[in-house]
């Protein structure tokens, strides 16, 4: 049913996007359609396979920057935390800092501090009053495939519940056939 493109040009999804209002905030003024890259990565040990597709979605001028701002998953957050931790650890080792907390716990203190900084950063990235997400308001949650790689079912998640229902109505046939699952979160 769906076309998968393994190169840098993502395959366009065959779904209709209602274009009357912004998919992030719901505003009906200055709305333009933007090609949003939807990605999902499946990891297996040290490798992974990334699936990228494109869907045209309406964005108002105020929230166009969120169109392709990907969510940071657990693995990405862990990687950022570890990079910050090792940077702090190297700073402590090479600068010769003498603090009582660092003398007692030279590894635990920088780890907890880096964990607190990263968690605090992501906790502060909350949407504003009318905005539903600081990241992509529509994202690919799941792509079910056959053994030969053909995509048979997609699951999209929407942060704007009103737009999710409009999108479901515009693509009712695909939803009824089970090809498309729409969730509002």
Beta strands, then each sheet from edge to edge (+ up, - down):
strand 1: 11-12
strand 2: 31-44
strand 3: 47-60
strand 4: 138-145
strand 5: 151-158
strand 6: 180-184
sheet 1: 1+ 3+ 2-
sheet 2: 4+ 5- 6-
end
